[in-house]
Amino acid sequence: MGAPFLKGEGLNCTFGGIRAVADIDVSIGARDLLCVIGPNGAGKSTLAGLLSGAITPGEGELVLAGERVTGRPMYEFCRRGVVRKFQGTNVFLAMSVRDNLIVAGHGVAKYRPGPMPDPDAVLDEIGLSGEADQCATTLPHGQRQWLEIGMAMMCQPSLLVLDEPVAGLSGSESQRLVRLVHRLRERCAVMVIEHDLSFVEALQCEIWVMHRGQIMRRGSYADIARDEEIRSIYLGQGARHAAH
């Protein structure tokens, strides 16, 4: 097994005296697919922020592709291939759908190893070819989710972090996203933060369960679902697909 693409050791993060992330060690390989679950306030998005450079850890070290990157700005993480889709949508509303992709790709093109992806190919992959020339402000929320995922794809990620990507998507769209995530895994590592446990189960990947700033369990969905402590804390008295 080769060295991990991204490794974090002893990561801690405190906000106003509250430890949002407490002594976490993580290792993500070049083609890993994993999903982080837990209730609101468990530290999931804070962990994503630490791993993507949006938040600097109070303690701990981050090593990216063999290079120490602790404390470096987020754009340096992105240039090195860590690309994050945040909660909600962040697109250029006054631009066309295609231009959103082009701008995203040009933002990191000179720092990534290969040619910038073909925006029309990405539009086809995210199902927005018919909206290519449409102004992004006219898109409904679900399609803006797809557009932001496409913008992340244009950045040629080595690690793609998706924070609640199925919010606003229909059931059929969620299943389509499952298929896209598995295709993306052939190109890069993917880390998903999600509340929708039907989507999590469909991903069929390693699960990290966060609780009070720590990763309390790691395992398959089946292993997690059988864990009585997790079922009582996260799944609402054993309700298998309850939202957190």
Residue pairs with C-beta under 8 A, 6 or more apart in sequence:
1 29
2 29
2 30
3 66
4 27
4 28
4 29
5 28
5 29
5 30
5 64
5 65
5 81
5 158
5 159
5 189
6 26
6 27
6 28
6 51
6 62
6 63
6 64
6 65
6 82
6 159
6 189
7 26
7 27
7 28
7 62
7 63
8 24
8 25
8 26
8 27
8 50
8 51
8 57
8 60
8 61
8 62
8 63
9 25
9 60
9 61
9 63
10 23
10 24
10 25
10 59
10 60
10 61
11 21
11 23
11 24
11 25
11 26
11 47
11 50
11 57
11 59
11 60
11 62
12 19
12 21
12 22
12 23
12 24
12 57
12 58
12 59
12 60
13 19
13 20
13 21
13 43
13 46
13 49
13 50
13 55
13 57
13 58
13 213
14 20
14 58
15 46
19 213
20 43
20 46
20 213
21 43
21 46
21 47
21 50
21 57
21 213
21 214
22 43
22 212
22 213
22 214
23 214
24 47
24 60
24 213
24 214
24 215
26 47
26 51
26 215
28 34
28 51
28 159
28 189
28 191
29 189
30 158
30 188
30 189
31 185
31 186
31 188
31 189
32 189
32 190
32 191
32 206
33 181
33 182
33 185
33 189
33 190
33 192
33 203
33 205
33 206
34 190
34 191
34 192
34 205
34 206
34 207
34 208
35 191
35 192
35 193
35 194
35 200
35 203
35 205
35 206
35 207
35 208
36 44
36 47
36 48
36 191
36 192
36 193
36 194
36 207
36 208
36 210
37 44
37 193
37 194
37 195
37 197
37 200
37 207
37 208
37 209
37 210
37 224
37 234
37 244
38 44
38 209
38 210
38 211
38 234
38 244
39 211
39 233
39 234
39 244
40 244
42 210
42 211
42 212
42 213
43 210
43 212
43 213
43 214
44 193
44 210
45 87
45 163
45 193
46 55
46 213
47 210
48 54
48 84
48 161
48 163
48 191
48 193
49 55
50 56
50 57
50 60
50 62
51 62
51 82
51 159
51 161
51 191
52 74
52 77
52 78
52 82
52 83
52 84
52 161
53 69
53 72
53 73
53 74
53 75
53 76
53 77
53 78
53 82
54 74
54 84
56 70
56 71
57 70
60 70
61 68
61 70
62 68
62 69
62 70
63 69
64 77
64 80
64 82
65 80
65 81
65 158
67 80
69 76
69 77
69 80
78 107
78 108
78 155
79 108
79 111
79 112
80 111
80 158
81 112
81 156
81 157
81 158
81 159
81 188
82 157
82 158
82 159
82 161
83 152
83 155
83 157
83 159
83 160
83 161
84 152
84 160
84 161
84 163
85 148
85 149
85 152
85 160
85 161
85 162
85 163
85 165
86 163
87 163
87 164
87 167
88 167
89 141
89 144
89 145
89 147
89 148
90 148
91 100
91 136
91 139
91 144
91 147
91 148
91 151
92 99
92 100
92 103
92 136
93 135
93 136
93 137
94 135
94 136
94 137
95 103
95 135
95 136
96 132
96 133
96 134
96 135
96 136
97 123
97 128
97 131
97 132
97 133
97 134
97 135
97 136
97 139
97 147
98 119
98 120
98 123
98 132
98 133
100 136
100 147
100 150
100 151
101 119
101 122
101 123
101 147
101 150
101 151
101 154
102 119
102 154
104 150
104 151
104 152
104 154
104 155
105 116
105 117
105 119
105 154
105 155
105 156
106 116
107 155
108 155
108 156
109 116
112 155
112 156
113 156
114 156
116 154
116 156
117 153
117 154
117 156
119 154
120 129
120 132
122 150
122 153
122 154
123 129
123 132
123 150
125 150
125 153
125 180
125 183
126 146
126 147
126 149
126 150
126 153
126 180
127 146
127 176
128 143
128 146
128 147
128 150
131 139
131 143
136 144
136 147
139 147
140 168
141 167
141 168
142 168
142 169
142 170
142 173
145 165
145 166
145 167
145 168
145 169
146 173
149 162
149 165
149 177
149 180
152 160
152 162
153 160
153 184
157 187
157 188
158 188
158 189
159 188
159 189
159 190
159 191
160 184
160 188
160 189
160 190
160 191
161 191
161 193
162 181
162 190
162 191
162 192
162 193
162 194
163 193
164 193
164 194
164 195
165 177
165 192
165 194
166 173
166 174
166 177
166 194
166 196
166 199
169 177
171 198
174 196
174 198
174 199
174 202
175 202
177 199
178 199
178 202
178 203
181 190
181 192
181 203
182 203
184 190
192 200
192 203
192 205
194 200
195 243
195 244
196 243
197 235
197 240
197 241
197 242
197 243
198 241
200 207
200 221
201 221
201 225
201 241
203 221
204 220
204 221
205 221
206 218
206 219
206 220
207 217
207 218
207 219
207 220
207 221
207 223
207 224
208 215
208 217
208 218
209 215
209 216
209 217
209 218
209 224
209 230
209 234
210 216
211 233
211 234
216 230
217 223
217 224
217 227
217 230
224 230
225 231
225 235
225 240
231 237
231 238
231 240
232 238
234 244
235 241
235 242
236 242
